[in-house]
């Protein structure tokens, strides 16, 4: 055993050596960030989630930490099932839909399946143009991703009192236009994003120039629950939940109707060969459009009530 005075003695380190160690630590951190950039930069929402934050002017995710990727590859796989009994539902704090949230008021066709689509990391991925590395932009464009730059008016003000302008670079998920056209043949398409309208509205105008999306819902239409904010409640869209589905990369979005949710793999600019929309989602939605009740099929495929139980959240609407 070492003498007590040696255990308590402080180790002297010269100040120049301390400064050198601090510099080396910072260089190592920057090297790691640079290596991630070369591999493919994630979106702003994804980067913030890596360090435990979830905040963006255009993010559709809630401030809570995002869930881990549902499944690798191009095919859907059932989510992990927890061997715990289903519990009762909990009441949400509801915000009713308003005219300002719904931009188009066409009647839904009762004979069609109703497909509610998330926006960010489901149909597109968006990046702050000022912070997007040029190498990432160039590689994504050379790989064939369709893109455009969007000018968004922020609620923040400049020094002179004028509204601040943000520029966002948007990449379309491969096959987006064909997916919308194909799904529109057998489904009512509704866009439901937790993003702000000032950002989402001009973006959807750009990707849906043929007006295939019947309705649009923005952040004010989401609800807050005991467990998550910005949850998407489908009961405001239809009293009959047997013929409505929600496609979202964030499974917590359909916490209130887990049997109606289709969790999809998040999309980023580093995935130019992504084929989820045409090879996975469109065939699944077409199959669901031929069913009287989509919930038994989606339960067998994803087991979402048990997935929420596994994450410590009592399942809502677990019975068909």
N, C-alpha and C positions, 0 to 999 in steps of 0.2 A: 504493500500500500504506500502511495506517495505521501511524503510529509504534508501536514496541513497547510503550511505556509506556501508550498508550491501549488497546491490545488487552488488557493485563493489568489495567487499572483496573476496579474494582468500580463498578457503577452504584448510586448512593445513592437509596433510596426511603424517604420518610418513613414512620414506623410507622403513623400513622393511615391512610395510603394503602394500606399492606400489609393492614391489618385490613379495610379497605373491599373490597379485591379478594377477600380470602378469603370475606367475607360474600356477595359477588355470585356467587362460584363455588358456594357451598352453595345459594343461592337458585335458581340455574340447575339444580342437581341435583334439588332438590325439585320444581321445575316439571316436569322430565322424568318423574319418578315419578308426579306427579299426572295428567299427560297420559296415561300408560299406564293409570292407574286408570279414567279416563273412557272409554278405548277398550275396556276389559274386562280385569279382573284375571286373570292366569294363576294356576294353582294354586301352592301352596307349592313343590312339586317343580320346576315349570317356572321359577319365579323364581330358585331357587337354582342351577338349571342355567345361567341366563343369566350368572351371575357365577362360574361354574366350580365350583360345589359341588353335591353330590347327597346330601342327608340329610333324612329326614323320618320321623316315627314311623309314617306310613302309606304312604310312597312305595313303589311296586313297582319302582322303577328301582334300578340298581346305583349305587355311589358314583362310577362313571366318568362322564365327560361324556356327555350324551344325544346320540343321533344327530340330524342335521337332519331336518326334516319330510320324509316320504317323497314325498308328492305333494300338490299343492293340489287343491281341488275335492272332488267327492263320489264320484268313481270311482277304483278302483285303477288304477295305472299300473305298468308294469315298472320296477324299480329300475335305476339306471345300471349298465351292464355294463363290467367292466374286462377288457382283452385280455391277461390273464395266465393261465398254466396253473394248473390246480388242483393243490394239494399234499396231502400226507397229513394225517391227523387227529392230534390231540394228546390225551393222556389227561386227563380231568377228575379233580378230587379229589371223589369222590362221597360224598354223605350219603344213606343209604338212607331210604326212607319209613318212618314209624313210625305206630303207631295214633293217636298224638296229632295227627298231621298230617291224617289222613283222618277226617272227622266222620261220614260215612255209608259203610257197607260193602256196599251192594247190589251184586250181580253186574252187570257190564256186559253189555248185550245184544250178542251176537257179530254179529248181522246189521245192526247200526246203525253208522254213522260215529261215531267218538269225537271230540268237539270240546272242546278244552281252552281255557278262556277266562281271560284276564287280567282284573284288576279295575279298578285305578286308571287313569283316562284311556282306558279301553277300554269298560267298562260304566258307570262313574260317574266323577265328578270330586269331590274332597274338599278342603275348605279349613279351616284353623284358624279357628274361629268368632270368636275374639277379634280376629283381624287382617283379617277379611273386611270390606271397606268396605260400608256399608249401601246405597250407591247401586248396587253390583254385585249384591248380594242382591236388591234390589227390582227391578232391571231384568231379572234372570234369571227371577224369579217372575212378573212381569208378562208376560214373553215366553212363559210356559207351561211352563217346566221344572218337573218334579216334584222336590221336595226334602224333606229331613228333617234334624233335628239329632241327632247321635249322641254319647252319653257314653262316653268311653273311659277305662279305668283304666290309668294309666301305670306303668311300672316305677320311675319316679322317685318320691322320697319328699318329703313336706312337712317342715317344721321339726319338727312333732310326731310324725313317724314314719309318718303315714298315707300311703297311696298317693295320688299326685297325679291329679286328674281333669282330662282334656282334653275339650273340646267341639269337635266337628267338624261342619261343615255339608256335607252330601252332596247333590249334584245327580245325578239319574238321566239317562243318555243318552236322548234321545227315542226312543220305541218299545221301551224295554228289556223291558217285560212281554210285549208281543206277540212280540218276538224270542225270548225264552226259551220261550214256549209253542209258537211255530212250530218252533223248532229241536229241541225235545224230541220232536216227532213222528217225526223220522227220525234223531236223534243221541243218543248218551250225552253228557251235559253234565258236565264237570269244571271246577271253578274252581281255578286255580293262580296264586297271588299271592306275590310276594316281600315283601308286607307282613306285619307282625306279627299273630299270631292274635288278640291282645287287641283290636286294631282291626278286623281283617277279619271275624272270626266274627260279631259282632253286626250288622255292616253287611250281610253276606250273608243273615243271618236276616231282615233287613228287606226286602231286595229279592227274596228267593226264598221267600215264605211258602207257596207251593204245593209246595215241595221238588222242584223240577224238576232241580236240580243234584244229581247222584248222589254226587260226592266233592268234598272240599275239601282243597287242599294249601297250606301256608303257607311262610314263609321257610326253616324248617329243611329243607324238601324240595328247595331249590335247591342247585346245586353251584357250586364255584369252579373257574375255569379259569385258565390262564396269562394270558388276555387280559381276562376279565371275571368279576365276581362275580355271584351270584344268577342264574345261568343255569338254565333250566328243561329238565331232561333227561327226554324222553318215554319213554326205554327202561324206566324204572321203572314205567310204566303199562301198556305193551303190548310184547310181543316182536315182534309184527307191526306195523311202522310204515306199512304200505300204506294203512291205514284210520284214521289219526289225524292231526289237525291242531291247531296251536296258534295262536290269535288273540291278538295282542299289539301294542300301540302302540310297543313297544321291540323292534326287530329283533334286538338282541343277546340277547334272551331265548331264541331258538331257534338259538343259535350251534352247538349240538351236532347238531341235526337241521334244517339250513337248508331241505331239500326239503319239510318238513312245516309250514313257517311261513307264516302269513298276516299281513303287517304292515298295521295299520289306522291311519287318521289319528287323532291324539290328540284327545280331547274335553275341552272346558273350558266354564265357565259362560257364556262369551261367544259360544257357538255354539248358540243355542236352535233354529235351523232345521236342525241336523245330522240327516241321514237315512241315515247309514252302516249302522246295524243292519238296518233293514227294506229299504232300496233296494239296498244293495251286499252286505253280509255274508250275509244270509239267502238270497238267490238263489244266491250262490256256494256256500254250504255245501250247499244242497239239490242243486245240480249235482254236487258232489263226492260226496255220499252215494250217487249212482248209479254211481260208478266203482269198479272193482276195486282200483285203485291211484291215490291222489290225487297222488303225487309228480311224475309227468311233467307233469300239468296245472299244478301250482303252480310247477314250474321254468320252464315256458314263460311263465307269467304274471309272475313276479317275479325270476327269475334270482338267487336269493339266494346261491348259492355264489360267484358272481362279485362280488356286492355285498360280501361279507366279504373277498374277495381285494382289492378296491379299497380297503378300510379296513385293509389290512395284516395280515389274520388268515387263516391257513391254513384252508381249508374242511374241515369234518368231515362225513362222510356224504354226499358229493357224488354218489355212484353209486347208481342205483336197482337 
